């Protein structure tokens, strides 16, 4: 995604922060009445989040829990992400599941070597999958039904990090900012230099040889997250039909999916991030039904029809934000 820039309005001072965190890049543009350096506070937010939920840090709380340490008392951030994960898990019929990582790795979609997968192997691994097998004790410790269960909040933690950074900027007095981490964004107010909503680009999942923008969306006091099988779809040599593989947490098996990319607009980036991931694993009709019954979710879904042609489903609320 990309944000517009221009010449500073005289009454507001612009500050830009860029860097790397959470295994990706971030870019923050903030307008305020003063030029307080927020860099150290931004770094602190990332550091605290990493210590709580980074699966890449051996000593983080989530890594210790995954290794079987039952003494870890999880912090408020961990609890908030777990609670949001449960809500999305329930709303999507279990298609969003932070415990599915062991299956992702086993099928060869993770960093390790793929296993030889059959029904026996899948059944043996499914005992480690299921968010309902995780409970939070009154003492804020994580209890696992099976010791081998591993939690991974990567599908929702970036969005949560953005929400925490947005809170920091609001507390610093800014009413106009854009926070972007790894392509997910949250905005407040407008872009003062342009006098218009913040403009954010959505990547075309079928672009080859480089990045191409599919749509530009105008966001004001909103969050947007995207997920996609970018350029990873396959073609059946017999039928020519295109599809992508996704893991179904409910069966443990891969299944063909016609969903190429999803962008979700929501009040918070954590919620947008979680649902963008969930919709990639759901049938289009199930996603449409969920969106019809939701009061605050909007979505743009790029998919392939039965003939392999690229199609789009856009909710009216999302359509109204697409730049003309």
C-alpha positions as CSV (number, residue, x, y, z in Angstrom):
1,X,0.0,0.0,0.0
2,X,1.1,3.6,-0.5
3,X,0.1,7.0,0.9
4,X,0.1,10.3,-0.7
5,X,2.4,13.2,0.2
6,X,2.8,16.8,-0.6
7,X,3.7,20.3,0.9
8,X,3.1,20.9,4.5
9,X,0.2,23.1,5.7
10,X,1.6,26.0,7.7
11,X,-0.5,25.4,10.9
12,X,0.5,21.7,11.3
13,X,3.9,20.3,11.5
14,X,4.6,17.0,9.7
15,X,6.7,14.2,11.0
16,X,7.6,11.0,9.2
17,X,9.0,7.8,10.8
18,X,10.1,4.8,8.8
19,X,11.9,1.6,9.9
20,X,11.7,-2.1,10.3
21,X,9.8,-4.0,13.0
22,X,7.8,-7.2,13.4
23,X,9.6,-8.7,10.5
24,X,8.4,-6.1,8.1
25,X,8.7,-2.4,7.3
26,X,6.6,0.5,8.8
27,X,5.9,4.1,7.8
28,X,4.1,6.7,9.9
29,X,3.1,10.2,8.8
30,X,1.7,12.4,11.6
31,X,0.7,16.0,11.7
32,X,0.6,17.9,15.0
33,X,1.0,21.3,16.6
34,X,4.6,20.5,17.8
35,X,7.6,18.5,16.7
36,X,8.1,16.2,19.7
37,X,10.2,13.3,18.6
38,X,8.0,10.2,18.9
39,X,10.7,7.8,17.6
40,X,11.7,6.4,21.0
41,X,8.0,5.8,22.0
42,X,7.3,4.1,18.6
43,X,10.3,1.9,19.2
44,X,9.1,1.1,22.7
45,X,5.6,0.0,21.4
46,X,7.3,-2.4,19.0
47,X,9.7,-3.7,21.7
48,X,6.9,-4.4,24.1
49,X,4.8,-6.1,21.5
50,X,7.7,-8.3,20.4
51,X,8.4,-9.4,24.0
52,X,4.7,-10.4,24.3
53,X,3.8,-12.0,21.0
54,X,6.8,-12.5,18.7
55,X,7.2,-16.1,17.7
56,X,10.7,-15.1,16.3
57,X,12.0,-14.2,19.8
58,X,12.9,-17.4,21.8
59,X,12.4,-15.5,25.1
60,X,9.1,-13.8,24.3
61,X,6.0,-14.7,26.3
62,X,4.3,-16.6,23.4
63,X,7.5,-18.5,22.6
64,X,7.9,-19.6,26.2
65,X,4.2,-20.7,26.2
66,X,4.7,-22.6,23.0
67,X,7.6,-24.4,24.5
68,X,5.5,-25.5,27.5
69,X,6.3,-22.9,30.1
70,X,3.1,-22.7,32.3
71,X,4.4,-20.0,34.6
72,X,4.1,-17.1,32.0
73,X,1.6,-14.4,33.1
74,X,0.4,-12.8,29.9
75,X,0.0,-9.0,29.7
76,X,-3.0,-7.0,28.7
77,X,-2.0,-6.8,25.0
78,X,-1.7,-10.6,24.8
79,X,-5.1,-10.9,26.4
80,X,-6.7,-8.4,24.0
81,X,-5.3,-10.2,20.9
82,X,-6.5,-13.5,22.3
83,X,-10.0,-12.2,22.9
84,X,-10.2,-10.7,19.4
85,X,-9.0,-14.0,17.9
86,X,-11.7,-15.8,19.8
87,X,-14.4,-13.5,18.5
88,X,-13.2,-13.8,14.9
89,X,-12.8,-17.5,15.3
90,X,-16.4,-17.8,16.4
91,X,-17.8,-15.5,13.8
92,X,-16.0,-17.3,10.9
93,X,-17.0,-20.8,12.1
94,X,-13.4,-21.6,13.0
95,X,-11.8,-20.6,9.7
96,X,-9.6,-18.1,11.6
97,X,-7.4,-20.1,14.0
98,X,-4.1,-18.9,15.5
99,X,-3.2,-22.6,16.3
100,X,-3.2,-23.7,12.7
101,X,0.5,-23.1,12.1
102,X,1.5,-26.7,12.6
103,X,-0.6,-27.7,9.7
104,X,0.6,-24.8,7.5
105,X,4.2,-26.0,8.1
106,X,3.4,-29.7,7.6
107,X,1.8,-29.0,4.2
108,X,4.9,-27.0,3.1
109,X,3.5,-23.5,3.3
110,X,5.8,-22.6,6.2
111,X,9.6,-22.2,6.6
112,X,10.3,-25.9,7.1
113,X,10.2,-29.0,4.9
114,X,6.8,-30.4,3.9
115,X,5.8,-33.7,5.4
116,X,4.2,-36.7,3.6
117,X,0.6,-35.9,4.3
118,X,-2.2,-38.5,4.5
119,X,-5.3,-38.9,6.6
120,X,-3.4,-40.6,9.4
121,X,-0.8,-37.8,9.6
122,X,-3.4,-35.1,9.4
123,X,-5.4,-36.7,12.2
124,X,-2.3,-36.9,14.3
125,X,-1.6,-33.2,13.8
126,X,-5.2,-32.0,14.3
127,X,-5.0,-32.7,18.0
128,X,-2.7,-29.7,18.2
129,X,-5.2,-27.4,16.3
130,X,-8.2,-25.6,17.8
131,X,-8.5,-22.3,19.6
132,X,-11.1,-23.9,21.9
133,X,-8.2,-26.0,23.3
134,X,-6.6,-22.8,24.7
135,X,-8.0,-21.3,28.0
136,X,-7.0,-18.2,30.0
137,X,-6.8,-18.9,33.7
138,X,-8.0,-16.4,36.3
139,X,-4.3,-15.8,37.0
140,X,-3.7,-14.8,33.3
141,X,-1.8,-17.9,32.4
142,X,-2.4,-20.0,29.3
143,X,-3.6,-23.5,29.8
144,X,-3.4,-25.9,26.8
145,X,-5.5,-29.0,26.3
146,X,-2.6,-30.7,24.6
147,X,1.0,-29.6,25.4
148,X,2.0,-29.5,21.7
149,X,-0.4,-26.8,20.8
150,X,1.3,-23.6,19.5
151,X,-0.1,-20.1,19.3
152,X,0.8,-17.8,16.5
153,X,-0.8,-14.3,16.3
154,X,1.0,-13.2,13.2
155,X,-2.2,-13.0,11.3
156,X,-3.6,-10.3,13.6
157,X,-0.6,-8.9,15.6
158,X,0.4,-6.4,12.9
159,X,-3.1,-4.9,13.0
160,X,-2.9,-4.7,16.8
161,X,0.5,-3.0,16.6
162,X,-1.0,-0.4,14.4
163,X,-3.9,0.2,16.8
164,X,-1.4,0.7,19.7
165,X,0.7,3.1,17.6
166,X,-2.5,5.0,16.7
167,X,-3.3,5.3,20.4
168,X,0.2,6.7,21.0
169,X,-0.3,9.3,18.3
170,X,-3.7,10.3,19.6
171,X,-2.3,10.7,23.1
172,X,0.5,12.9,21.7
173,X,-2.3,15.2,20.4
174,X,-2.5,14.4,16.7
175,X,-5.8,14.3,14.9
176,X,-4.3,13.6,11.5
177,X,-2.1,10.6,10.8
178,X,-1.5,7.5,8.8
179,X,0.2,4.4,10.3
180,X,1.3,1.6,8.0
181,X,3.0,-1.6,9.1
182,X,3.6,-4.3,6.5
183,X,0.9,-2.9,4.2
184,X,-1.9,-2.7,6.8
185,X,-3.0,0.9,7.7
186,X,-5.0,3.0,10.2
187,X,-5.9,6.6,9.6
188,X,-7.2,9.4,11.6
189,X,-8.6,12.6,10.2
190,X,-7.5,13.8,6.8
191,X,-4.3,14.4,4.9
192,X,-3.8,18.2,5.7
193,X,-1.5,18.9,2.8
194,X,-4.1,17.7,0.3
195,X,-7.2,18.6,2.3
196,X,-8.7,15.2,1.5
197,X,-8.9,11.7,3.0
198,X,-5.8,9.6,3.1
199,X,-5.3,7.6,-0.1
200,X,-4.0,4.1,0.1
201,X,-3.3,1.7,-2.8
202,X,-4.4,-2.0,-3.0
203,X,-2.0,-4.3,-4.9
204,X,-3.2,-6.2,-7.9
205,X,-2.7,-10.0,-7.0
206,X,-2.2,-10.9,-10.7
207,X,0.5,-8.4,-11.5
208,X,3.7,-10.0,-12.8
209,X,7.2,-8.7,-12.8
210,X,6.6,-6.0,-10.2
211,X,3.9,-4.2,-8.2
212,X,0.8,-2.8,-9.8
213,X,-2.0,-0.9,-8.0
214,X,-5.5,-2.4,-8.5
215,X,-7.5,0.3,-6.6
216,X,-6.9,3.4,-4.6
217,X,-9.1,3.8,-1.5
218,X,-9.8,6.9,0.5
219,X,-9.7,6.4,4.3
220,X,-10.7,8.7,7.0
221,X,-10.8,7.5,10.6
222,X,-10.7,3.9,9.4
223,X,-8.4,0.9,9.2
224,X,-7.7,-1.4,6.3
225,X,-5.8,-4.7,6.0
226,X,-5.2,-6.9,3.1
227,X,-4.3,-10.6,2.5
228,X,-3.7,-12.5,-0.6
229,X,-2.3,-15.4,-2.6
230,X,-0.3,-12.9,-4.7
231,X,0.9,-14.6,-7.9
232,X,0.7,-18.0,-6.1
233,X,-2.3,-19.4,-8.0
234,X,-1.8,-22.6,-10.0
235,X,-3.2,-23.9,-13.2
236,X,-4.6,-27.4,-13.8
237,X,-2.8,-28.7,-16.9
238,X,-5.9,-30.7,-17.9
239,X,-8.6,-28.2,-17.5
240,X,-6.7,-24.9,-17.4
241,X,-8.6,-23.9,-14.3
242,X,-6.7,-21.7,-11.9
243,X,-6.8,-22.0,-8.2
244,X,-4.8,-21.5,-5.0
245,X,-4.3,-23.8,-2.0
246,X,-5.5,-22.9,1.4
247,X,-5.5,-24.8,4.7
248,X,-8.9,-25.6,6.2
249,X,-8.4,-25.6,10.0
250,X,-11.6,-27.7,10.4
251,X,-10.4,-30.6,8.3
252,X,-6.6,-30.2,8.4
253,X,-6.4,-30.7,4.6
254,X,-5.6,-28.2,1.9
255,X,-8.5,-27.3,-0.4
256,X,-8.7,-25.5,-3.7
257,X,-9.7,-21.9,-3.3
258,X,-10.7,-19.3,-5.9
259,X,-10.0,-16.3,-3.6
260,X,-7.0,-14.4,-4.7
261,X,-7.0,-11.3,-2.5
262,X,-9.1,-9.6,0.2
263,X,-9.0,-6.1,1.7
264,X,-11.1,-5.3,4.7
265,X,-12.1,-2.0,6.2
266,X,-12.9,-1.9,9.9
267,X,-12.9,0.5,12.9
268,X,-9.7,-1.1,14.2
269,X,-6.8,-2.6,12.3
270,X,-6.6,-5.7,14.5
271,X,-10.2,-6.6,13.4
272,X,-9.5,-5.8,9.8
273,X,-6.3,-7.9,9.8
274,X,-8.0,-10.9,11.3
275,X,-11.0,-10.9,8.9
276,X,-8.8,-10.3,5.9
277,X,-7.0,-13.6,6.8
278,X,-10.2,-15.4,7.6
279,X,-11.9,-14.5,4.3
280,X,-9.0,-16.0,2.4
281,X,-9.9,-19.4,4.0
282,X,-13.7,-19.0,3.5
283,X,-15.9,-19.6,0.6
284,X,-17.1,-16.4,-1.1
285,X,-20.7,-17.0,-0.2
286,X,-19.9,-17.5,3.5
287,X,-17.9,-14.3,3.5
288,X,-20.7,-12.4,1.8
289,X,-23.2,-13.7,4.4
290,X,-20.9,-12.7,7.3
291,X,-20.5,-9.2,5.7
292,X,-24.2,-8.8,5.2
293,X,-24.8,-9.4,8.9
294,X,-21.9,-7.2,10.1
295,X,-22.5,-3.7,11.1
296,X,-18.9,-2.4,10.7
297,X,-17.0,-4.5,8.2
298,X,-16.5,-3.6,4.5
299,X,-14.6,-5.8,2.1
300,X,-13.2,-6.0,-1.4
301,X,-12.6,-9.6,-2.6
302,X,-10.8,-10.6,-5.8
303,X,-11.7,-14.1,-6.9
304,X,-11.7,-16.5,-9.9
305,X,-15.0,-17.7,-11.3
306,X,-15.7,-21.2,-12.5
307,X,-14.1,-20.4,-15.9
308,X,-11.0,-19.0,-14.3
309,X,-11.8,-15.3,-15.0
310,X,-11.0,-12.7,-12.5
311,X,-14.0,-11.2,-10.7
312,X,-14.6,-8.8,-7.9
313,X,-17.0,-8.6,-5.0
314,X,-17.3,-5.2,-3.3
315,X,-19.5,-4.2,-0.5
316,X,-21.3,-0.9,-0.9
317,X,-19.4,0.7,2.0
318,X,-16.1,-0.2,0.4
319,X,-17.2,0.9,-3.0
320,X,-18.0,4.3,-1.7
321,X,-14.4,4.7,-0.6
322,X,-12.7,3.8,-3.9
323,X,-11.2,6.9,-5.3
324,X,-12.7,8.2,-8.6
